[in-house]
């Protein structure tokens, strides 16, 4: 009987604390995505300094890791493979970009354009 009471109390505590922790998780994932995008943009800048241009749409983000056949390519510009966003989806890349010379962005948790909170888009232009 005492064990049952302890389990009920733990369940109540978890129901109060759980939603607050998941809210923090969403914000942490968004910050991680912003940091990863900044890292990818730094690698893009290094690519541009060596090659004289940003990768094309066809070359994509993989040009940061694998030589696309560009003259003066001196990579890899990332230590590891191009990461997925914190929700497990590949980052989107646009060259030429709508907000800059190149755009790198994630659609957030729902992987759909637009959205709010955890579903909000995160881009290199922000």
N, C-alpha and C positions, 0 to 999 in steps of 0.2 A: 504494500500500500504506500509506503514511504517513497519507494522508487517511482511509482506512478505520479505522485505529487511533484517530485523533483523534475520529472520529464515534462509535466504540464507547465511548471514555472520556466523551464528552459525554452519551451516552445513559445511562451508569451514573450520572453525576452528577445528571442530570435525574430519574432514578428514585429517588434518595435525597432530593433537595430538594423535588421536586414535591408529595408528600403533606403535607409540613409547611406549604408555602405554601397549599395548599387548606384546611387546618385553620384557618389565620389568616383566610382569606377568609370562611369560615362565621361566625366570631366577629365580623368586621367588618360583615357583613350584618346580624347580630342587633343590633349596636350602632346601626347606621343605622336599623333599624326602630324601636328604642326612642326614638331622637332624633326621628324623624319623628312618632311617636305623641305625644310630648311637645309638639311644635310644633302638631299638630292639636288637642290638648287646650287649649293656650293660645289658639288661634283660637276654640275652642268657648267658652271663658270670656269672650272679648271679645264674641262673639255674644250670650251670656247677659246681659252687662252692658248691652248696647244694647237688646235685644229683651225681656228679662225672663224668658227661658226658654231652654233648649237646643233645638236643632232636633229636630223630631219624626222618627220612623222614616221616614215618607214623604218628608220634606224631605232627610234624609240629610246626608252630608258636602258635597254640592254647595251646601247653604245657606251654606257658608262663602265661596263664590265668587260665586254667583248669588243675587240677591234672590228669596226664595221667596214674596214678597208679605207679609212680616211688617211690622207697624208698627214704626217706629224702627230698621229695619235700616240700618246705616251701613257696610256692607262695600264691597268685598270684604275678608275677614279674612285671606286668603292672597294673596301677591303673584302666585302662579301657580296653575294648576289643582291639584286635590287629587292628590298623587302616589300612584303604586302602591307597594307594599312593595318591598324590594330584590330580590325574586324575580319581580317583574313582575305580581303579583296585586293586585287592589284591596283596600284595607283594609276590614274588616268594621265595621259600626256598629250599635249597639243602643241604642234609646231607648224606654222606660227601660232602663237597664242592669241586669245581674245583680250587678255589683260596685260600682256607683256610679250617679249619675243618668244618665250615658251611658257606654257602653263602646266603645272603639275598639281593634281587635286585628287581628293577623295570625296565620295558622296556620303560618307558617314556610315552609321550603323545600318541603315536601311538600304544602302547602295543604290539610291534613287536620287535624281536631281532635286534640289530644294530640301526642305525639312527644317525642323527646329530641334534644339537641344542636341541629343546624341545623334539625331538624324541629319543635322545641319552639314552642309558642304564645307570642306576645308580646302583652301587653295593657296598657291604660292604667292598670290597677289595681295593677300591679307596681311 
